[in-house]
Amino acid sequence: MKPLYRCGLAVWVGFGCVLGAAAQPVKLGAATYFLAPKGADPSMPAASQRTEAMQKRAAPTSQWYSKLVFDAQPEVIYAQPLSFKATLAGLEIALPVKEVVPTERRDVEIYYPHKAPIVISPVAFEAGPAKLAGAGDWSVDISMARGADDFRATIAHGSPYAFVRVSRGDLRLRLPVAGVPLPGAADARVLALQVGGRRYALFGPTGVRWDQVSATEWIAHLPAGSGYLSASALPDDRPETLTLFAAHAYAFIEGTRVDWRYDRATSAVETIFTATTRTVEGPEQTPLLGLYPHQWFDNAAVQDRLGPAFDTVRGPIKLLVAASFSTRYAYNGFVPYWPGVAASSPQIDLLKELMGKDARNANRMMREGGESGYWQGKGLQRISALMAVAEQQGDLGTRDDLLKKLKERMESWFSGESGRTYFALDKSLGALAAYPSEFFSVEQINDHHFWYGYWIRTAAEIALRDPAWAAKDKWGGMVDLLVADIATAERGRADFPFLRNFDPYEGHSWATGVGGVGDYGKLGNNQESSSEAVNAWAGLILWAEATGNTALRDLGAYLYTTEIQGVQHYVFDLHHLVFAPEYKNVEVSQVFGGAYKHNTWWTDEPRQIKGINLLPVTTASLYLGRDPAYVKRNLAALKTEMDIYAKYGTRPSNPPPADIWQDIFAKYAALDNPAEGLARWDRWGAVEVGDTRTHALHWLLSLQAMGTPDFGVTADTPLFSVFRRADGQRTYLAFNAGKAPATVRFSDGKVLEVAPSSLARVP
């Protein structure tokens, strides 16, 4: 059963196949893309809410603040710990508080909604429609100008402040209820108030005069030449906390930057976060930053320097006095495919039988699910995995036939010759669309990393076997265009935005291109299939290795490793830091800016709710077995969830198989216990359309032979894996995509000599 819509309401659209006059073709090596849709195909939305300077850059879609650029009356922006809404009445600022929402599934959803905001507005003029005026790596500038008058705010992930500037006149503060002054605000510049159940503080310039107009309205009379103010929420009512906030309130954030480094020798990814500030008055130049759990947990570099914390939808955000900090995570690697199953395996004949059947049905399976680029990408990757199994089992004839089929199918899309299946680049927006549209991939620019990750991974598998096919003057240029759409590392470019889908500070991706849809937009952006995001970043690494692009390899290692950290904290909560005590499920299937849920966009059937953050299970999915006890707990919860669904759930008219995605769950179980994985697997059962029976059985038999992932051993190469059996024996794998022999050194002292374009294994 396929999802009807990943990021909003379901819709079916008929598309024409007539080549419109505006659909200008552009040659890229052997490929062709277009500069407009063909015929009646939909166009991407206009990102009109940008200042003139920002119009010169590609529009930042699929970000936490993307609603700003598409909507003259944008919905809420969740910066954490604060939420914001830019309105004609002014800038709303709120400190979200937890709400527990029961569901028809007999579980709960956790919301931290934007409610009871304070509102800051100019007095001398009315605020205008909000526009994106600047963007750092985790901060944005919002302009609410009206003619020559400007009212502007800078907000940032983790920052407890909004930094406000006004071109002339005073500023007005409106409260949702009467405010009660907090003790400890001896500084005349500071207005600190208890507003309902929340605490706020505003920090004006020297000489500011706070005039209380009513119980719910104040005017900040600003001295000439000092049109600034910072507004914050406070995590507690301690006087020393207010003193801390006052000390750093005048170090205005002006820019934010993330830098990454993949240290191949130690197999680690280091990320450096740096905020640039301008001190508007006083001596303090250091900002007060808020660190998310994935940034502060097990981070010795900051552990003894953390201050008060905010309770947020992402768990405790802890404050740090610093302009810069860093994180360091182990990179645990993967290999493109696993070795062949030994001829002595009791199930070798079954594996051969399934491989023969799957190979004969490859053309059909490549098109199963649907016609859009999403389903086609899944079909391509499933057949590329089948190809690798055939190759490793020594059936080179089948390997060659499947390789030929993969090339032909990708080339049919890349050639642009079809009126229905093709790619088009919107240069005014800076985004590449795949047609036909589905899940609003065009109309809302949704899910690009999910879609293109499958294509990039498949192209890498082809390139490993036929480097000439991947040359830029052949088909590689088109693959590079897909890469650029989702993973451009340069800032400020006009053709593609910086890291379209990835949020460097939250440590995970976002799926909705326009930042939120309908009523769901009130909860901010969202992501459902974290595992498909990880699949995309693995594809970058493999494509980079296949084509010798070290900068892209390093970027891929950063994205892959960081997204996995985000998954472990915000999807699985492996460290028990994030989920509310009231939350009943063991994982989150939908992460929103202001909420988390156990549901999908298309069904409330539990197997699919759980499986959407597992699939596709590939050689790059070993991270799912990081905590074996959690794997057990997650799978054990499925029975209870299915029992509740059977009693209370809404049954669709065309229900899915009762064992839908059984191959996914068998492979997941094998990461904890290979024998249990094999016991769960049914050769006649349902198979997810991104998988094959052959690959599922090969996966299970491989883990039976090699053991489960050993994350305690790393290697000085990006393509490696280590496994450990119950008897303690380790299996080491390393892949060399280069043209010269390579020596791979593992952190426990094991050394492998790996021939060019080869997979090495010991034992």
Protein Blocks (a to p, Z undefined) as FASTA:
>chain_A
ZZfbfnbccddddddfbdcfklccddehjbccdfbdehjbccddddfbbcfklmmpccde
hiaklmmmmofbdcdddebjadcdddfkbccdddddddddddfkopacdddddehiacdd
dfkbccdddddfbdcfkbccddddehjbccdddddehiabdcdddfedcdddddfbdcdd
dehilbfkbccddehjbccdddddehiacddfblmbccddddehiaccdddddfbfcfkl
mmmmmmmmmmccfbdcddddddfknopaddddddddddfbdjblbdcddddfklmgopak
lmmmcccddddfkopadddddfbdcdddddebjafbdcdddfklmklmmmmmmmmmmmmm
mmmmmmgoiacfklmmmmmmmmmmmmmmmmmnopaklmmmmmmmmmmmmmmmmnomackb
ccdddfknopacddddehhlmmnopaklmmmmmmmmmmmmmmmmmmmlmpmklmmmmmmm
mmmmmmcfbghiakbcchkllcfknopacfblnopacjllmnopadfblmlmmmmmmmmm
mmmmmnopaklmmmmmmmmmmmmmmmmmmmnomnopmbcfklmbfbdfbdcfkbccdddf
kbccfklmmmmmmbccdfklmmmmmpmmlmmmmmmmmmmmmmmmmmmmccdfbdcdfkgo
klmmmmmmmmmommlmmmmpcfkbccdfkbcfklmmmmmmmmmmnopcdfkbccfbfbdc
ddddfkopacdddddfbfbdcddddfkopacdddehiacddZZ
